[in-house]
Amino acid sequence: MRTLPILVLFVFLCGAGATSAADFYQLPNIKRIDPDLYRAGKVVIVTSSCLHVTSGEEALLKYYGPGEYEIIWGDHSTCDVQRVLTLD
């Protein structure tokens, strides 16, 4: 029964999708601090028309290219991101 692990390895190595792991960033304990303003650790995210209310869940930040991001929430809803800022 080694065919399943080999098949899974084959799918990962051949690239079942075009997206690499570096295109996603984990946002632990993200909180809404103002309408269209979220904070996760030292990262502040400015969104546009995001109605998602959170007080400490995990989400993913997807990077599409220079200045193009999207938040993917645990319920699979998304929010467009205008800017990502880091605090020193």
Secondary structure, DSSP 8 states (H G I E B T S, - for coil): --HHHHHHHHHHHHTSSS--GGGEEEEEEEEEEETTEEEETTEEEEESS-----EEEEEEEEEEETTEEEEE-TTS-EEEEEEEEE--
